Amino acid sequence: MLKINSTRARVALILLVAIIVTVSCNGSGQVKDESSGETKTVRKLQVNGKDLTAKMSDEQIIRAFNIDPQAARSETVQGKDGTMVTFTAGVQVVIITRSTVSGTIVKATGPISGSWELSQ
């Protein structure tokens, strides 16, 4: 297991994971509009059949990823306009960013991977 002693290195690693998740899987899907017949890209705001909303607590969100809040490791980074909390349980990593500027964004790597931009 990799052990990172520096807070700066941890934050850099978290940001790297967030960027990779954003580039590799944006959590969108294709849906056909019945009225026009066009295929449109829409955001999937579900994990394991559970709807994700910005009003959910961090615990509710990570439970959708089958993470037990009591068993997960968490690290919080306070920014100028909000917080970023990283939850790790085994190989599943979930990053929840709550920002007054960009709203709530959930990014995940592991068995469940993707990026979900939740409305404010």
Buried (B, 14 or more C-beta within 10 A) or exposed (E): EEEEEEEEEBBEBBEEBBEEBBEEBBBBEEEEEEEEEEEEEEBEBEBEEEEBEBEBEBEEBBBBBEBEBEEBEBBEBEEEEBEBBBBBBEEBBBBBBBBEEEBBBBBBBBEBBBBBBBEE
